[in-house]
């Protein structure tokens, strides 16, 4: 009787599951065919009758001034120089600037001049990848949010080749299986790493591992399970890539252990054109009344700017440094959004609390020439990120 009851429940359930799976496959295939037709409608042929190859970069914060943006613009410039029949598209959420202003900003900050126009697809739902929207389960929330943002991007432009250049790996299967695109990615820093798992396992306090979690063994165990689950998902979506590029051997080792796609993974070091700095004349040291310590990095939590300010404040308390010449800390970096701007305001308040406001300067989104001048005049360079992957400023 029990066996008959089990069969009467199991067989209809399996049958229903099979029907639902078949419907899902048909639906996904229908969406893919619709996307293919949409691509043909959106991407018109050129003057020679040939349709250009559309290469799209997913970079929601392309108007920021970090190393990731330098890689983006150098990649686009290289494609434009090497291939004639290529149209470069950038998916961006920087709706407060025009395409011309963004390109001009790339030249002003990085001294990178593009040879041909770039098509910008402006996205309205960038807030879905903002960390502030997810006070808890931030990694998972931002990753799922990137899928919805990626769907908006796919609806507006269906490319031939899709490149995630900002670390939103969860968009890769969307563009590959629904958009029918060849997909690739450039990984600056893994969204989750074995080092992050170790931090939670060892109950160490970090910017992404709050003290109330480290002080509670149960919460630490729960977060560790969550991290392992997320790492599994991250490995699945990342392995969808046709081509994987990483910026360093450190990133390579983490991506190989998580994505397990060694055959299509290679190290492509970021562009570090130092010629502009080599052209700076080396002059003999002259007597000066002030020395500068310069830090170059975006105002993000992992860069640990508070540590720089606290260390600098401690330095100023040393008796020998009260004499001339004086010291100045110059924090140079880019602000991507309101969160970064609030972070800068908090740093300024920290300077006031420590009594070093007169000795600390903030330089936000400065032009390349001003950056070059500060580096030329600097005595010391300072960087405090734990596990810095490359750091090209």
C-alpha positions as CSV (number, residue, x, y, z in Angstrom):
1,X,0.0,0.0,0.0
2,X,2.8,2.4,0.9
3,X,4.6,1.5,-2.4
4,X,1.5,2.2,-4.4
5,X,1.0,5.5,-2.6
6,X,4.6,6.5,-3.2
7,X,4.2,5.6,-6.9
8,X,1.0,7.5,-7.2
9,X,2.7,10.6,-5.9
10,X,6.1,10.2,-7.5
11,X,5.1,9.4,-11.1
12,X,2.9,12.5,-11.5
13,X,5.5,14.7,-9.9
14,X,8.2,13.4,-12.3
15,X,5.8,13.8,-15.2
16,X,5.0,17.4,-14.2
17,X,8.7,18.2,-13.6
18,X,9.5,16.9,-17.1
19,X,6.8,19.1,-18.7
20,X,8.1,22.1,-16.8
21,X,11.7,21.5,-17.8
22,X,10.6,21.0,-21.5
23,X,8.6,24.3,-21.3
24,X,11.6,26.1,-19.8
25,X,13.9,24.8,-22.6
26,X,11.4,25.9,-25.3
27,X,11.0,29.3,-23.6
28,X,14.8,29.8,-23.4
29,X,15.2,28.7,-27.0
30,X,12.4,31.1,-28.1
31,X,14.1,34.0,-26.2
32,X,17.4,33.2,-27.9
33,X,15.8,33.2,-31.4
34,X,14.1,36.5,-30.6
35,X,17.4,37.9,-29.5
36,X,19.0,36.8,-32.8
37,X,16.4,38.6,-34.8
38,X,16.7,41.6,-32.5
39,X,20.5,41.7,-33.1
40,X,19.9,41.8,-36.9
41,X,17.5,44.7,-36.5
42,X,19.7,46.7,-34.1
43,X,23.0,46.2,-35.8
44,X,22.7,47.7,-39.3
45,X,25.1,47.2,-42.1
46,X,27.9,49.7,-42.9
47,X,28.5,51.8,-46.0
48,X,30.2,48.8,-47.7
49,X,27.2,46.6,-47.1
50,X,29.0,44.5,-44.4
51,X,27.7,44.4,-40.9
52,X,30.5,45.4,-38.4
53,X,31.5,43.0,-35.6
54,X,30.0,44.4,-32.4
55,X,32.3,44.0,-29.4
56,X,30.5,45.1,-26.2
57,X,32.2,45.8,-22.8
58,X,30.1,45.6,-19.6
59,X,31.5,48.4,-17.5
60,X,28.7,50.1,-15.5
61,X,31.2,52.6,-13.9
62,X,33.3,53.4,-17.0
63,X,33.6,57.1,-16.0
64,X,35.5,56.3,-12.9
65,X,39.2,56.9,-12.7
66,X,40.6,53.5,-11.5
67,X,42.9,50.9,-13.0
68,X,40.0,49.0,-14.3
69,X,38.9,51.9,-16.5
70,X,42.5,52.3,-17.8
71,X,42.3,48.6,-19.0
72,X,38.9,49.3,-20.6
73,X,40.0,52.3,-22.6
74,X,43.3,50.7,-23.6
75,X,41.5,47.6,-24.8
76,X,39.1,49.7,-26.9
77,X,41.9,51.7,-28.4
78,X,43.8,48.5,-29.3
79,X,40.7,47.0,-31.0
80,X,40.1,50.2,-33.0
81,X,43.7,50.3,-34.2
82,X,44.0,46.6,-35.1
83,X,40.5,45.8,-36.6
84,X,38.7,48.0,-39.1
85,X,35.4,46.2,-39.1
86,X,34.7,46.4,-35.4
87,X,32.3,48.6,-33.5
88,X,33.0,49.0,-29.8
89,X,30.1,49.3,-27.4
90,X,30.2,50.2,-23.7
91,X,27.3,49.4,-21.4
92,X,27.5,52.0,-18.7
93,X,25.3,53.4,-15.9
94,X,27.0,56.8,-15.9
95,X,23.9,58.7,-17.1
96,X,25.2,62.0,-15.6
97,X,27.7,62.3,-18.4
98,X,27.4,62.2,-22.2
99,X,29.5,59.9,-24.4
100,X,31.7,62.7,-25.5
101,X,32.4,63.7,-21.8
102,X,33.3,60.1,-20.9
103,X,35.8,59.8,-23.8
104,X,37.2,63.2,-22.9
105,X,37.5,62.1,-19.2
106,X,39.5,59.0,-20.3
107,X,41.9,61.3,-22.2
108,X,42.2,63.7,-19.3
109,X,42.7,61.1,-16.6
110,X,44.7,58.4,-18.4
111,X,46.1,60.2,-21.5
112,X,44.4,57.7,-23.7
113,X,43.0,59.0,-27.0
114,X,40.6,56.8,-29.0
115,X,40.9,56.7,-32.8
116,X,37.2,56.1,-33.6
117,X,33.9,56.8,-31.9
118,X,32.5,54.5,-29.2
119,X,28.8,53.6,-28.9
120,X,27.5,54.0,-25.3
121,X,24.5,52.1,-24.1
122,X,23.3,53.9,-21.0
123,X,21.7,51.7,-18.4
124,X,19.0,52.9,-16.0
125,X,19.1,50.2,-13.3
126,X,22.7,50.5,-12.2
127,X,21.5,50.9,-8.6
128,X,20.9,47.1,-8.7
129,X,24.7,46.5,-8.3
130,X,25.2,49.2,-5.6
131,X,26.5,47.6,-2.4
132,X,24.3,50.0,-0.3
133,X,21.2,48.2,-1.6
134,X,22.3,45.0,0.1
135,X,23.4,45.6,3.7
136,X,23.5,41.8,4.2
137,X,24.4,39.0,1.7
138,X,26.1,41.8,-0.4
139,X,28.0,39.5,-2.7
140,X,25.0,37.5,-3.7
141,X,22.7,40.5,-3.9
142,X,25.1,42.4,-6.2
143,X,25.6,39.4,-8.4
144,X,21.9,38.7,-8.8
145,X,21.4,42.4,-9.4
146,X,24.0,42.3,-12.2
147,X,21.9,39.7,-14.0
148,X,18.9,42.1,-14.2
149,X,21.2,44.9,-15.2
150,X,22.8,42.6,-17.8
151,X,19.3,41.8,-19.1
152,X,18.6,45.5,-19.6
153,X,21.9,45.8,-21.5
154,X,21.1,42.8,-23.7
155,X,17.6,44.2,-24.6
156,X,19.2,47.4,-25.7
157,X,22.1,46.0,-27.7
158,X,22.9,42.3,-28.7
159,X,26.6,42.1,-29.5
160,X,28.6,39.5,-31.3
161,X,31.2,39.4,-28.6
162,X,30.5,40.2,-25.0
163,X,33.3,41.1,-22.5
164,X,32.8,41.6,-18.8
165,X,35.6,44.0,-17.9
166,X,34.4,44.9,-14.4
167,X,33.9,41.6,-12.5
168,X,30.2,40.9,-13.1
169,X,30.7,37.2,-13.9
170,X,27.0,36.3,-13.4
171,X,26.2,38.2,-16.6
172,X,28.3,35.7,-18.7
173,X,25.7,32.9,-19.0
174,X,23.0,35.4,-19.8
175,X,24.8,36.7,-22.8
176,X,26.1,33.3,-23.9
177,X,23.0,31.2,-23.7
178,X,20.3,33.8,-24.2
179,X,22.1,36.4,-26.3
180,X,24.0,33.8,-28.4
181,X,27.2,35.7,-28.0
182,X,30.8,34.6,-27.6
183,X,31.8,35.7,-24.1
184,X,35.0,36.7,-22.4
185,X,36.1,38.4,-19.3
186,X,39.0,40.3,-17.8
187,X,39.3,39.6,-14.1
188,X,41.0,42.3,-12.0
189,X,40.1,40.7,-8.7
190,X,38.0,37.6,-7.9
191,X,34.6,38.4,-6.4
192,X,35.4,35.7,-3.8
193,X,38.7,34.1,-3.1
194,X,40.2,31.4,-1.0
195,X,41.8,34.1,1.1
196,X,38.3,35.5,1.9
197,X,37.2,32.0,3.0
198,X,40.3,31.8,5.3
199,X,39.4,35.2,6.9
200,X,35.9,34.0,7.8
201,X,37.2,30.5,8.8
202,X,39.8,32.1,11.1
203,X,37.3,34.7,12.4
204,X,39.5,37.6,11.5
205,X,37.9,41.1,11.4
206,X,38.1,42.8,8.0
207,X,36.2,45.5,6.1
208,X,34.0,42.7,4.7
209,X,33.9,40.6,7.9
210,X,32.3,42.6,10.7
211,X,33.4,42.2,14.3
212,X,29.9,41.0,15.5
213,X,30.3,38.1,13.1
214,X,33.9,37.2,14.1
215,X,32.8,37.3,17.8
216,X,30.0,34.8,17.2
217,X,31.1,31.3,16.2
218,X,27.6,30.4,15.0
219,X,27.4,33.4,12.7
220,X,30.9,32.7,11.4
221,X,29.9,29.1,10.6
222,X,26.8,30.3,8.8
223,X,28.8,32.9,6.8
224,X,31.4,30.3,5.9
225,X,28.6,28.1,4.4
226,X,27.3,31.1,2.5
227,X,30.7,31.9,1.1
228,X,31.2,28.3,0.0
229,X,27.8,28.3,-1.7
230,X,28.6,31.6,-3.4
231,X,32.0,30.3,-4.5
232,X,30.3,27.3,-6.1
233,X,27.9,29.6,-8.0
234,X,30.8,31.9,-9.0
235,X,32.7,28.9,-10.4
236,X,29.7,27.8,-12.4
237,X,29.1,31.1,-14.1
238,X,32.7,31.9,-14.6
239,X,33.4,28.6,-16.4
240,X,30.9,29.7,-19.1
241,X,33.6,32.0,-20.5
242,X,35.1,31.3,-23.9
243,X,38.1,33.4,-23.0
244,X,39.3,34.3,-19.5
245,X,42.0,37.0,-19.0
246,X,43.4,37.8,-15.5
247,X,45.7,40.6,-14.6
248,X,48.3,38.8,-12.5
249,X,49.6,35.4,-11.3
250,X,47.9,36.0,-8.0
251,X,44.5,36.4,-9.7
252,X,45.3,33.5,-12.0
253,X,45.8,31.1,-9.1
254,X,42.5,32.0,-7.5
255,X,40.5,31.9,-10.7
256,X,42.0,28.5,-11.7
257,X,41.0,27.1,-8.3
258,X,37.4,28.5,-8.5
259,X,36.5,28.4,-12.2
260,X,38.6,25.3,-13.2
261,X,38.9,26.5,-16.8
262,X,42.6,26.4,-17.3
263,X,42.5,25.7,-21.0
264,X,41.0,29.2,-21.8
265,X,42.6,31.2,-19.0
266,X,45.7,33.3,-19.5
267,X,47.5,36.2,-17.8
268,X,47.2,39.5,-19.6
269,X,49.1,42.1,-17.6
270,X,47.4,45.6,-17.4
271,X,48.7,48.4,-19.5
272,X,51.3,50.4,-17.6
273,X,52.6,53.1,-19.9
274,X,55.4,54.7,-17.8
275,X,56.8,56.8,-20.7
276,X,55.1,59.9,-19.4
277,X,56.8,59.4,-16.1
278,X,60.2,58.6,-17.6
279,X,60.0,62.0,-19.3
280,X,60.0,63.7,-15.9
281,X,63.5,65.2,-15.5
282,X,65.5,63.9,-12.5
283,X,66.7,66.9,-10.6
284,X,69.1,67.1,-7.7
285,X,67.4,67.5,-4.3
286,X,66.9,71.1,-3.3
287,X,66.2,72.4,0.1
288,X,62.5,72.2,0.7
289,X,60.1,73.2,3.5
290,X,57.7,70.3,2.8
291,X,57.8,66.6,1.8
292,X,54.8,64.8,0.4
293,X,53.6,61.2,0.9
294,X,51.3,60.3,-2.0
295,X,48.6,57.5,-2.2
296,X,46.9,56.7,-5.5
297,X,43.8,54.5,-5.4
298,X,40.1,54.6,-5.7
299,X,38.2,55.5,-2.5
300,X,36.9,52.0,-1.9
301,X,36.7,50.1,1.4
302,X,39.4,47.5,0.5
303,X,42.0,50.3,-0.1
304,X,42.0,51.0,3.7
305,X,42.5,54.7,3.6
306,X,41.8,55.1,7.3
307,X,44.9,53.0,8.1
308,X,46.9,55.5,6.0
309,X,45.6,58.5,7.9
310,X,46.1,56.8,11.3
311,X,49.6,55.8,10.4
312,X,50.3,59.3,9.2
313,X,48.9,60.8,12.4
314,X,51.2,58.6,14.4
315,X,54.1,59.7,12.3
316,X,53.4,63.3,12.9
317,X,53.5,62.7,16.7
318,X,57.1,61.6,16.5
319,X,59.3,64.2,18.1
320,X,61.8,64.4,15.2
321,X,59.1,65.2,12.7
322,X,57.9,68.3,14.4
323,X,60.9,70.1,13.0
324,X,61.3,71.3,9.5
325,X,60.7,70.2,6.8
326,X,57.0,69.3,7.4
327,X,55.1,66.4,5.9
328,X,51.9,66.3,3.9
329,X,49.8,63.3,3.0
330,X,48.1,63.6,-0.4
331,X,45.3,61.1,-1.1
332,X,44.6,60.8,-4.9
333,X,41.7,58.7,-6.2
334,X,38.5,58.4,-8.1
335,X,34.9,58.5,-6.7
336,X,32.5,56.3,-8.6
337,X,29.3,57.1,-6.8
338,X,27.7,58.7,-3.7
339,X,29.0,55.9,-1.5
340,X,32.6,56.8,-2.4
341,X,31.9,60.5,-1.8
342,X,30.5,59.7,1.7
343,X,33.6,57.6,2.3
344,X,35.8,60.6,1.5
345,X,33.7,62.8,3.9
346,X,34.2,60.1,6.6
347,X,38.0,60.2,5.9
348,X,38.0,64.0,6.3
349,X,36.2,63.7,9.6
350,X,38.8,61.2,10.7
351,X,41.5,63.7,9.8
352,X,39.7,66.3,12.0
353,X,39.4,63.8,14.9
354,X,43.2,63.0,14.7
355,X,44.1,66.7,14.3
356,X,45.9,66.2,10.9
357,X,43.4,68.1,8.6
358,X,46.0,70.7,7.8
359,X,48.5,68.1,6.7
360,X,46.2,65.9,4.6
361,X,44.9,66.8,1.1
362,X,42.3,65.0,-1.0
363,X,42.5,65.1,-4.8
364,X,39.4,63.6,-6.4
365,X,39.2,62.6,-10.1
366,X,42.1,64.8,-11.0
367,X,43.5,65.1,-14.6
368,X,46.5,63.0,-15.7
369,X,48.8,66.0,-15.8
370,X,48.1,66.9,-12.2
371,X,48.6,63.2,-11.1
372,X,52.0,63.2,-12.9
373,X,53.0,66.4,-11.1
374,X,52.1,65.0,-7.7
375,X,54.0,61.8,-8.3
376,X,57.0,63.8,-9.6
377,X,57.1,65.9,-6.5
378,X,56.4,63.0,-4.0
379,X,59.0,61.7,-1.6
380,X,57.2,58.5,-0.6
381,X,54.4,56.4,-2.2
382,X,51.9,54.7,0.1
383,X,49.5,51.8,-0.4
384,X,47.6,49.8,2.2
385,X,45.3,47.4,0.5
386,X,45.5,43.8,1.9
387,X,46.2,41.3,-0.9
388,X,46.6,44.0,-3.6
389,X,46.3,42.2,-6.9
390,X,48.0,44.7,-9.2
391,X,47.3,48.3,-8.4
392,X,48.0,50.4,-11.4
393,X,46.3,53.6,-10.2
